[in-house]
Amino acid sequence: MTVADAAAATIAAVSHAASSGGDTHAMVSKIILQLLLAFAAAKITGYIFEKINQPVVIGELLAGVIMGPYVLNVLQLNDPSMHLTFEVIAEVAVILLLFSIGLETKLSDMAKVGLKAFWVALAGVVLPFALGFFYMKITNHNDIMSMFMGAIMVATSVGITARLLKDLDFMSEEVSRIVIGAAVIDDILGLIVLSVVSGLAEKNSISLAAIAVTIAVIVIFLLIFTLGGVHFNKKYGYRIGKLKARNAPLIIGSLICFTYAVVAVQIGLAAIVGAFMAGVVMAERESEFEVKEKLEILEDVLVVFFFVIMGAKVNITAFTDPSILFAGLIITVLAFAGKLFGCALPVAGMGIKKASFIGMAMVPRGEVGIIIAAFALSKGIIDDAFYGIAILMVLLTTLIPPFILGPMIKSIKRGRQNS
Amino acid sequence: MTVADAAAATIAAVSHAASSGGDTHAMVSKIILQLLLAFAAAKITGYIFEKINQPVVIGELLAGVIMGPYVLNVLQLNDPSMHLTFEVIAEVAVILLLFSIGLETKLSDMAKVGLKAFWVALAGVVLPFALGFFYMKITNHNDIMSMFMGAIMVATSVGITARLLKDLDFMSEEVSRIVIGAAVIDDILGLIVLSVVSGLAEKNSISLAAIAVTIAVIVIFLLIFTLGGVHFNKKYGYRIGKLKARNAPLIIGSLICFTYAVVAVQIGLAAIVGAFMAGVVMAERESEFEVKEKLEILEDVLVVFFFVIMGAKVNITAFTDPSILFAGLIITVLAFAGKLFGCALPVAGMGIKKASFIGMAMVPRGEVGIIIAAFALSKGIIDDAFYGIAILMVLLTTLIPPFILGPMIKSIKRGRQNS
C-alpha cells in the first residue's frame, strides 16, 4: 500500500466516521457550509454596496439571487430535506428585524401618525388591488384569477422597507414613522384580503359576518397585547432590571417577542406583526435596558439570512419567456402606480416631496405577495407563468425603489436646511 | 349564522389562509413555537439553578429532558421532518460555544500547558477504553462490541466541561486550561479511535499506515490553521479594525469560526475542534476588538439550545429495565474511574486537590459518545439495550460532576488564601 493509497483510504474512513450520526450529521455539515457561503457572499456584497453608496439590503438580495438554486445553487433552497431549516432561519431573522423596528417606535409616536398611517395603508391597498383586478379582467382572465392578482399586489414588505430606512439613517423622521405604521397596517389588511379571497376561491361565497369577526379578532389582539403590554411594562417593567442574570432584559425581550409572534400566528396574523407589537411594548424602557444595542449584534449576524434567502427564491430563468416578461412589466408599472398614488394622496397636504417619498417607500412588495402567489399556485388557481409574473413584480418593486429613495431623502434634508 | 358560528368559520378560514405557503409555513410556526417553549423552560430552570447555587447548564439539560420527546414531547426532536432543523441549531450553538472558549485561550498559554494537557488526554483516553473493553469481554461480549463500548467511554464533552468552568468563573486558572486543552486533544483522539474502530467493524482489518495518515492530516491541519492563523492575525489583523462596517470584527470572527469548523469537518475532525482553533487565532487581538463581549450576547441567546436539545435526546424510559440500569451503573462507575485516575495521574505532581479536580472535570461525556453509540446502533453492532446503557453513562457523567466540582473549586481557592 502506497502512502497515497493509505491517504485515500484514511480520508474515506475518517469522513465516513465523521458522518457517523447517520445521514443527519452529514446533512448538518452540508447546511452549515451552505449558510456560511451565503453569509460570506451577502456580507461581502453588502460591504461593496455600502462603499458605492447603495443600499446594503439590495447587495444582500442580489447575493441571494446568485447563491440561490436558480443560478449557482450553492444555497440549495429547493432541496426538500433542507428547505424547512432555511425557512425557519429566515423567519427567525425577520421576526428579530421587526422586533428591532418596533423597539424604535414608541406608542405615543405611533398615535401621532396613526390616523395618517391608516389612510395611507387603506388607499395603498385599495388602489393596487383595483388596478391588478381590472387589468386582469381587461385581458380576459376570470374573476378568481383577477382577484388573486389584485391580492398579490396589496401588501408592502415591511421588512425590506424598514431595513432600507434604517440603512439610510432616516428611521426617526415623521415620514418614516408614517411609512412603518402604514406598512404594518397594510400587512394586516393584506391578510384580511387573503382570507377573503381564499374563502371566495374555496366556497365561491363569503359571509360579511365572518369578515367582521376576522377584523374584530385582530383589533382585540392589538388592543390587549399592545396597550396592555405597554401599560404592564410601564408599571412593572423596572423589575426586569433587577434580575441578576446576565443580559436579562435581552432574554426577556426575546421571549416576549417570540411569544407575541406565536400568538399572532395562532389568531391568523403574520408572526412579524406580533414581533413588531412586542418591540413597541419593550420600547417604553428601551433607554433603560439597552436591548436595542444588544439586539443589533444579533441582527448583524442573523438578519442577513432573511434577505439572502428571499433573494435565493427568485427564479430569474422564468423571465426568458418574452410574454411573461411583458405582462410582468405592465403589472410592475401598475404596482408602482398603485402605491405611489394611493399612498401619496392621503398625505398630499405634507407637500409633494414628503408625500411622494411615502408613496415610493411603500412600493416594495415581498413575502406576503409571494405567500399569496404560492398559495394560489398550489391550489391550481394560477399557473407557472402567472407565478413568474408575480415574482417579477415583487423583484422589481423591491430592487428599484432603494435607488430612488436615497436621492429623495437627500432632497428632503436639503429642503429642510434651506428653510 | 350566529356570531359563534361566524367566529368558528373565520378562525378556520384565517388559520387556513395563514398556512397558505403550503405545509411549510405551518411547520415553520410549529418549530418556532417549540423552540420558544424550550428556550423559556431552559432559561427559567437555569435561573432557578443559579439562585440555588447549582450549575446553570444542569438546569438547561434537565429542562431539555422534561421538554423532550420522552417526557412532555413539547420539543419534538424525533419528528423526522423537524429533526434536521433542531440538529442544525444545536450544532451552530456548540460551534459558537467552542469559539468563545477558544477566544479565552491564547496560544502562548496553551503552549505552557500543552504537554501536561497531552498526557492528561492520552491517559484519559487509554484507561476508560481499556476499562470498557475488558468489562465487556468479561461479561461475554464479542471483540467488536467490546471495542465500541471502550470507544463510547473515551471522549470528554468539551462543551459541557467548558460551560461548567465558565459558569463557575474558573476559566483563567492553569488547571482549567489544562482541562480545556486535554478535552480538545481527547476529542481529536476520540475521533481517531472512532475511525479505527469503525474501520475494524467494516473490514475486520485496519492498516497502521492509514492510522498514521489520519494522525498526519490532523497534525498538519492544526499546524497550518492554528499557527498560520495566529501569525497572520498578529501581522495583518489590525486591518479588520479599520473596516467601517458595523461589528466588522464580530462578523469576520464568525466567518473564520465557521470556515475553520467546515474545514475541520471536511478532513474528518469535529466542527467544534475547528471552532476552538478559530477562537485561539482570534484571541490574539481579543482585547482590541472586544469580540468576546459581543459574542456573549449571541451565546446567551443561542448556546442554551445546544444543552436543551442534548437533554431532550435522553430517553429516560430506557432505564425502567433493571438489567440495563445495573449494567449502566457499572459502566458509569468505570467511566468515572477511568477519567478520574487516568487524567489525575499525569498531573499528580500538582497536588491531590488540583489533580483530582482535573480528573473530575474530564469526567463528563457527551456528544461524541452519543455519536459513536448512534453509529454502532445504526450499523446493527449494538442493540437498544446497549444504547440505553451508553446514554445512561453519558447522562450520569454529565449530571454528577458539576455538583462535585463546585465544592472542589471552593477548596482550591481556600487553600490558596491560606498559603
Chai-1 contact restraints between the chains, C-beta under 6 A:
chainA,res_idxA,chainB,res_idxB,connection_type,confidence,min_distance_angstrom,max_distance_angstrom,comment,restraint_id
A,M1,B,A209,contact,1.0,0.0,6.0,A-B,restraint_1
A,A6,B,A209,contact,1.0,0.0,6.0,A-B,restraint_2
A,A6,B,A210,contact,1.0,0.0,6.0,A-B,restraint_3
A,A6,B,V213,contact,1.0,0.0,6.0,A-B,restraint_4
A,A7,B,V213,contact,1.0,0.0,6.0,A-B,restraint_5
A,A9,B,A210,contact,1.0,0.0,6.0,A-B,restraint_6
A,T10,B,A210,contact,1.0,0.0,6.0,A-B,restraint_7
A,T10,B,V213,contact,1.0,0.0,6.0,A-B,restraint_8
A,T10,B,T214,contact,1.0,0.0,6.0,A-B,restraint_9
A,A13,B,S195,contact,1.0,0.0,6.0,A-B,restraint_10
A,A13,B,G199,contact,1.0,0.0,6.0,A-B,restraint_11
A,V14,B,S195,contact,1.0,0.0,6.0,A-B,restraint_12
A,V14,B,T214,contact,1.0,0.0,6.0,A-B,restraint_13
A,V14,B,G268,contact,1.0,0.0,6.0,A-B,restraint_14
A,S15,B,G268,contact,1.0,0.0,6.0,A-B,restraint_15
A,A17,B,L194,contact,1.0,0.0,6.0,A-B,restraint_16
A,A17,B,S195,contact,1.0,0.0,6.0,A-B,restraint_17
A,A17,B,S198,contact,1.0,0.0,6.0,A-B,restraint_18
A,A18,B,G268,contact,1.0,0.0,6.0,A-B,restraint_19
A,S20,B,I371,contact,1.0,0.0,6.0,A-B,restraint_20
A,S20,B,F375,contact,1.0,0.0,6.0,A-B,restraint_21
A,G21,B,I371,contact,1.0,0.0,6.0,A-B,restraint_22
A,G21,B,A374,contact,1.0,0.0,6.0,A-B,restraint_23
A,G22,B,S378,contact,1.0,0.0,6.0,A-B,restraint_24
A,T24,B,E87,contact,1.0,0.0,6.0,A-B,restraint_25
A,M27,B,L84,contact,1.0,0.0,6.0,A-B,restraint_26
A,V28,B,E87,contact,1.0,0.0,6.0,A-B,restraint_27
A,V28,B,V88,contact,1.0,0.0,6.0,A-B,restraint_28
A,V28,B,E91,contact,1.0,0.0,6.0,A-B,restraint_29
A,S29,B,V265,contact,1.0,0.0,6.0,A-B,restraint_30
A,I31,B,V88,contact,1.0,0.0,6.0,A-B,restraint_31
A,L33,B,V262,contact,1.0,0.0,6.0,A-B,restraint_32
A,L36,B,F258,contact,1.0,0.0,6.0,A-B,restraint_33
A,L36,B,V262,contact,1.0,0.0,6.0,A-B,restraint_34
A,A40,B,L255,contact,1.0,0.0,6.0,A-B,restraint_35
A,K43,B,I251,contact,1.0,0.0,6.0,A-B,restraint_36
A,Y47,B,A245,contact,1.0,0.0,6.0,A-B,restraint_37
A,L84,B,M27,contact,1.0,0.0,6.0,A-B,restraint_38
A,L84,B,T85,contact,1.0,0.0,6.0,A-B,restraint_39
A,T85,B,L84,contact,1.0,0.0,6.0,A-B,restraint_40
A,T85,B,T85,contact,1.0,0.0,6.0,A-B,restraint_41
A,T85,B,V88,contact,1.0,0.0,6.0,A-B,restraint_42
A,E87,B,T24,contact,1.0,0.0,6.0,A-B,restraint_43
A,E87,B,V28,contact,1.0,0.0,6.0,A-B,restraint_44
A,V88,B,V28,contact,1.0,0.0,6.0,A-B,restraint_45
A,V88,B,I31,contact,1.0,0.0,6.0,A-B,restraint_46
A,V88,B,T85,contact,1.0,0.0,6.0,A-B,restraint_47
A,E91,B,V28,contact,1.0,0.0,6.0,A-B,restraint_48
A,L194,B,A17,contact,1.0,0.0,6.0,A-B,restraint_49
A,S195,B,A13,contact,1.0,0.0,6.0,A-B,restraint_50
A,S195,B,V14,contact,1.0,0.0,6.0,A-B,restraint_51
A,S195,B,A17,contact,1.0,0.0,6.0,A-B,restraint_52
A,S198,B,A17,contact,1.0,0.0,6.0,A-B,restraint_53
A,G199,B,A13,contact,1.0,0.0,6.0,A-B,restraint_54
A,A209,B,M1,contact,1.0,0.0,6.0,A-B,restraint_55
A,A209,B,A6,contact,1.0,0.0,6.0,A-B,restraint_56
A,A210,B,A6,contact,1.0,0.0,6.0,A-B,restraint_57
A,A210,B,A9,contact,1.0,0.0,6.0,A-B,restraint_58
A,A210,B,T10,contact,1.0,0.0,6.0,A-B,restraint_59
A,V213,B,A6,contact,1.0,0.0,6.0,A-B,restraint_60
A,V213,B,A7,contact,1.0,0.0,6.0,A-B,restraint_61
A,V213,B,T10,contact,1.0,0.0,6.0,A-B,restraint_62
A,T214,B,T10,contact,1.0,0.0,6.0,A-B,restraint_63
A,T214,B,V14,contact,1.0,0.0,6.0,A-B,restraint_64
A,A245,B,Y47,contact,1.0,0.0,6.0,A-B,restraint_65
A,N247,B,D300,contact,1.0,0.0,6.0,A-B,restraint_66
A,I251,B,K43,contact,1.0,0.0,6.0,A-B,restraint_67
A,L255,B,A40,contact,1.0,0.0,6.0,A-B,restraint_68
A,F258,B,L36,contact,1.0,0.0,6.0,A-B,restraint_69
A,V262,B,L33,contact,1.0,0.0,6.0,A-B,restraint_70
A,V262,B,L36,contact,1.0,0.0,6.0,A-B,restraint_71
A,V265,B,S29,contact,1.0,0.0,6.0,A-B,restraint_72
A,G268,B,V14,contact,1.0,0.0,6.0,A-B,restraint_73
A,G268,B,S15,contact,1.0,0.0,6.0,A-B,restraint_74
A,G268,B,A18,contact,1.0,0.0,6.0,A-B,restraint_75
A,K294,B,I297,contact,1.0,0.0,6.0,A-B,restraint_76
A,I297,B,K294,contact,1.0,0.0,6.0,A-B,restraint_77
A,I297,B,I297,contact,1.0,0.0,6.0,A-B,restraint_78
A,D300,B,N247,contact,1.0,0.0,6.0,A-B,restraint_79
A,I371,B,S20,contact,1.0,0.0,6.0,A-B,restraint_80
A,I371,B,G21,contact,1.0,0.0,6.0,A-B,restraint_81
A,A374,B,G21,contact,1.0,0.0,6.0,A-B,restraint_82
A,F375,B,S20,contact,1.0,0.0,6.0,A-B,restraint_83
A,S378,B,G22,contact,1.0,0.0,6.0,A-B,restraint_84
